Amino acid sequence: MRNNEIGIIKLFSLKSWSYFELLNIFLLSYL
């Protein structure tokens, strides 16, 4: 159960603030 909670928290954090950072990483990888 703890692993599921951690996964949900990670998904929430990714959706909340890492979305823009993911775009930046994609742009940097293309450069």
PDB file with SEQRES, HELIX, SHEET and CRYST1 records, atoms N, CA, C and O in Angstrom:
SEQRES   1 A   31  MET ARG ASN ASN GLU ILE GLY ILE ILE LYS LEU PHE SER          
SEQRES   2 A   31  LEU LYS SER TRP SER TYR PHE GLU LEU LEU ASN ILE PHE          
SEQRES   3 A   31  LEU LEU SER TYR LEU                                          
HELIX    1 AA1 ARG A    2  SER A   16  1                                  15    
HELIX    2 AA2 SER A   18  TYR A   30  1                                  13    
CRYST1    1.000    1.000    1.000  90.00  90.00  90.00 P 1           1          
ATOM      1  N   MET A   1       0.834  -1.206   0.000  1.00  0.00           N  
ATOM      2  CA  MET A   1       0.000   0.000   0.000  1.00  0.00           C  
ATOM      3  C   MET A   1       0.870   1.257   0.000  1.00  0.00           C  
ATOM      4  O   MET A   1       0.526   2.255  -0.634  1.00  0.00           O  
ATOM      5  N   ARG A   2       1.986   1.206   0.706  1.00  0.00           N  
ATOM      6  CA  ARG A   2       2.843   2.399   0.754  1.00  0.00           C  
ATOM      7  C   ARG A   2       3.402   2.710  -0.625  1.00  0.00           C  
ATOM      8  O   ARG A   2       3.487   3.876  -1.010  1.00  0.00           O  
ATOM      9  N   ASN A   3       3.786   1.675  -1.378  1.00  0.00           N  
ATOM     10  CA  ASN A   3       4.328   1.896  -2.714  1.00  0.00           C  
ATOM     11  C   ASN A   3       3.288   2.572  -3.599  1.00  0.00           C  
ATOM     12  O   ASN A   3       3.623   3.474  -4.368  1.00  0.00           O  
ATOM     13  N   ASN A   4       2.029   2.146  -3.500  1.00  0.00           N  
ATOM     14  CA  ASN A   4       0.975   2.771  -4.289  1.00  0.00           C  
ATOM     15  C   ASN A   4       0.817   4.238  -3.921  1.00  0.00           C  
ATOM     16  O   ASN A   4       0.656   5.087  -4.798  1.00  0.00           O  
ATOM     17  N   GLU A   5       0.862   4.541  -2.616  1.00  0.00           N  
ATOM     18  CA  GLU A   5       0.730   5.932  -2.176  1.00  0.00           C  
ATOM     19  C   GLU A   5       1.870   6.768  -2.725  1.00  0.00           C  
ATOM     20  O   GLU A   5       1.652   7.890  -3.181  1.00  0.00           O  
ATOM     21  N   ILE A   6       3.099   6.229  -2.686  1.00  0.00           N  
ATOM     22  CA  ILE A   6       4.259   6.969  -3.197  1.00  0.00           C  
ATOM     23  C   ILE A   6       4.093   7.202  -4.691  1.00  0.00           C  
ATOM     24  O   ILE A   6       4.398   8.288  -5.186  1.00  0.00           O  
ATOM     25  N   GLY A   7       3.608   6.185  -5.423  1.00  0.00           N  
ATOM     26  CA  GLY A   7       3.393   6.326  -6.862  1.00  0.00           C  
ATOM     27  C   GLY A   7       2.376   7.409  -7.157  1.00  0.00           C  
ATOM     28  O   GLY A   7       2.566   8.209  -8.072  1.00  0.00           O  
ATOM     29  N   ILE A   8       1.281   7.441  -6.378  1.00  0.00           N  
ATOM     30  CA  ILE A   8       0.253   8.468  -6.575  1.00  0.00           C  
ATOM     31  C   ILE A   8       0.835   9.847  -6.305  1.00  0.00           C  
ATOM     32  O   ILE A   8       0.583  10.786  -7.059  1.00  0.00           O  
ATOM     33  N   ILE A   9       1.615   9.975  -5.228  1.00  0.00           N  
ATOM     34  CA  ILE A   9       2.229  11.269  -4.899  1.00  0.00           C  
ATOM     35  C   ILE A   9       3.157  11.700  -6.025  1.00  0.00           C  
ATOM     36  O   ILE A   9       3.176  12.873  -6.400  1.00  0.00           O  
ATOM     37  N   LYS A  10       3.937  10.745  -6.575  1.00  0.00           N  
ATOM     38  CA  LYS A  10       4.851  11.084  -7.671  1.00  0.00           C  
ATOM     39  C   LYS A  10       4.057  11.550  -8.884  1.00  0.00           C  
ATOM     40  O   LYS A  10       4.435  12.525  -9.534  1.00  0.00           O  
ATOM     41  N   LEU A  11       2.952  10.857  -9.199  1.00  0.00           N  
ATOM     42  CA  LEU A  11       2.129  11.254 -10.343  1.00  0.00           C  
ATOM     43  C   LEU A  11       1.575  12.658 -10.122  1.00  0.00           C  
ATOM     44  O   LEU A  11       1.575  13.477 -11.041  1.00  0.00           O  
ATOM     45  N   PHE A  12       1.100  12.938  -8.902  1.00  0.00           N  
ATOM     46  CA  PHE A  12       0.556  14.263  -8.604  1.00  0.00           C  
ATOM     47  C   PHE A  12       1.624  15.332  -8.763  1.00  0.00           C  
ATOM     48  O   PHE A  12       1.375  16.378  -9.363  1.00  0.00           O  
ATOM     49  N   SER A  13       2.818  15.073  -8.226  1.00  0.00           N  
ATOM     50  CA  SER A  13       3.898  16.063  -8.311  1.00  0.00           C  
ATOM     51  C   SER A  13       4.292  16.271  -9.765  1.00  0.00           C  
ATOM     52  O   SER A  13       4.558  17.401 -10.175  1.00  0.00           O  
ATOM     53  N   LEU A  14       4.333  15.186 -10.561  1.00  0.00           N  
ATOM     54  CA  LEU A  14       4.689  15.316 -11.978  1.00  0.00           C  
ATOM     55  C   LEU A  14       3.653  16.168 -12.690  1.00  0.00           C  
ATOM     56  O   LEU A  14       4.003  17.044 -13.480  1.00  0.00           O  
ATOM     57  N   LYS A  15       2.354  15.911 -12.408  1.00  0.00           N  
ATOM     58  CA  LYS A  15       1.300  16.656 -13.089  1.00  0.00           C  
ATOM     59  C   LYS A  15       1.246  18.105 -12.627  1.00  0.00           C  
ATOM     60  O   LYS A  15       0.824  18.980 -13.383  1.00  0.00           O  
ATOM     61  N   SER A  16       1.673  18.371 -11.384  1.00  0.00           N  
ATOM     62  CA  SER A  16       1.523  19.720 -10.836  1.00  0.00           C  
ATOM     63  C   SER A  16       2.647  20.656 -11.249  1.00  0.00           C  
ATOM     64  O   SER A  16       2.372  21.785 -11.658  1.00  0.00           O  
ATOM     65  N   TRP A  17       3.931  20.225 -11.158  1.00  0.00           N  
ATOM     66  CA  TRP A  17       4.994  21.196 -11.430  1.00  0.00           C  
ATOM     67  C   TRP A  17       6.063  20.702 -12.397  1.00  0.00           C  
ATOM     68  O   TRP A  17       6.784  21.518 -12.972  1.00  0.00           O  
ATOM     69  N   SER A  18       6.189  19.384 -12.595  1.00  0.00           N  
ATOM     70  CA  SER A  18       7.267  18.892 -13.466  1.00  0.00           C  
ATOM     71  C   SER A  18       6.868  18.897 -14.941  1.00  0.00           C  
ATOM     72  O   SER A  18       7.669  18.542 -15.806  1.00  0.00           O  
ATOM     73  N   TYR A  19       5.612  19.305 -15.228  1.00  0.00           N  
ATOM     74  CA  TYR A  19       5.161  19.315 -16.627  1.00  0.00           C  
ATOM     75  C   TYR A  19       6.025  20.241 -17.463  1.00  0.00           C  
ATOM     76  O   TYR A  19       6.488  19.864 -18.540  1.00  0.00           O  
ATOM     77  N   PHE A  20       6.244  21.466 -16.965  1.00  0.00           N  
ATOM     78  CA  PHE A  20       7.068  22.435 -17.693  1.00  0.00           C  
ATOM     79  C   PHE A  20       8.512  21.971 -17.754  1.00  0.00           C  
ATOM     80  O   PHE A  20       9.181  22.156 -18.770  1.00  0.00           O  
ATOM     81  N   GLU A  21       9.002  21.368 -16.670  1.00  0.00           N  
ATOM     82  CA  GLU A  21      10.387  20.877 -16.658  1.00  0.00           C  
ATOM     83  C   GLU A  21      10.559  19.750 -17.672  1.00  0.00           C  
ATOM     84  O   GLU A  21      11.612  19.645 -18.300  1.00  0.00           O  
ATOM     85  N   LEU A  22       9.536  18.904 -17.843  1.00  0.00           N  
ATOM     86  CA  LEU A  22       9.613  17.841 -18.849  1.00  0.00           C  
ATOM     87  C   LEU A  22       9.741  18.449 -20.237  1.00  0.00           C  
ATOM     88  O   LEU A  22      10.508  17.956 -21.064  1.00  0.00           O  
ATOM     89  N   LEU A  23       8.985  19.531 -20.500  1.00  0.00           N  
ATOM     90  CA  LEU A  23       9.092  20.212 -21.794  1.00  0.00           C  
ATOM     91  C   LEU A  23      10.501  20.744 -21.983  1.00  0.00           C  
ATOM     92  O   LEU A  23      11.076  20.607 -23.063  1.00  0.00           O  
ATOM     93  N   ASN A  24      11.068  21.352 -20.939  1.00  0.00           N  
ATOM     94  CA  ASN A  24      12.440  21.874 -21.029  1.00  0.00           C  
ATOM     95  C   ASN A  24      13.431  20.752 -21.314  1.00  0.00           C  
ATOM     96  O   ASN A  24      14.348  20.924 -22.116  1.00  0.00           O  
ATOM     97  N   ILE A  25      13.254  19.612 -20.666  1.00  0.00           N  
ATOM     98  CA  ILE A  25      14.158  18.469 -20.889  1.00  0.00           C  
ATOM     99  C   ILE A  25      14.059  17.999 -22.334  1.00  0.00           C  
ATOM    100  O   ILE A  25      15.075  17.686 -22.954  1.00  0.00           O  
ATOM    101  N   PHE A  26      12.835  17.946 -22.879  1.00  0.00           N  
ATOM    102  CA  PHE A  26      12.675  17.525 -24.272  1.00  0.00           C  
ATOM    103  C   PHE A  26      13.361  18.505 -25.201  1.00  0.00           C  
ATOM    104  O   PHE A  26      14.027  18.103 -26.154  1.00  0.00           O  
ATOM    105  N   LEU A  27      13.198  19.810 -24.922  1.00  0.00           N  
ATOM    106  CA  LEU A  27      13.840  20.828 -25.769  1.00  0.00           C  
ATOM    107  C   LEU A  27      15.355  20.692 -25.696  1.00  0.00           C  
ATOM    108  O   LEU A  27      16.033  20.762 -26.721  1.00  0.00           O  
ATOM    109  N   LEU A  28      15.894  20.498 -24.494  1.00  0.00           N  
ATOM    110  CA  LEU A  28      17.350  20.359 -24.336  1.00  0.00           C  
ATOM    111  C   LEU A  28      17.851  19.109 -25.059  1.00  0.00           C  
ATOM    112  O   LEU A  28      18.916  19.129 -25.674  1.00  0.00           O  
ATOM    113  N   SER A  29      17.086  18.029 -24.983  1.00  0.00           N  
ATOM    114  CA  SER A  29      17.518  16.787 -25.643  1.00  0.00           C  
ATOM    115  C   SER A  29      17.524  16.973 -27.158  1.00  0.00           C  
ATOM    116  O   SER A  29      18.381  16.422 -27.850  1.00  0.00           O  
ATOM    117  N   TYR A  30      16.564  17.754 -27.679  1.00  0.00           N  
ATOM    118  CA  TYR A  30      16.534  17.992 -29.123  1.00  0.00           C  
ATOM    119  C   TYR A  30      17.673  18.908 -29.542  1.00  0.00           C  
ATOM    120  O   TYR A  30      18.206  18.774 -30.643  1.00  0.00           O  
ATOM    121  N   LEU A  31      18.054  19.844 -28.664  1.00  0.00           N  
ATOM    122  CA  LEU A  31      19.178  20.733 -28.978  1.00  0.00           C  
ATOM    123  C   LEU A  31      20.470  19.928 -28.914  1.00  0.00           C  
ATOM    124  O   LEU A  31      21.549  20.473 -29.144  1.00  0.00           O  
TER     125      LEU A  31                                                      
END                                                                             
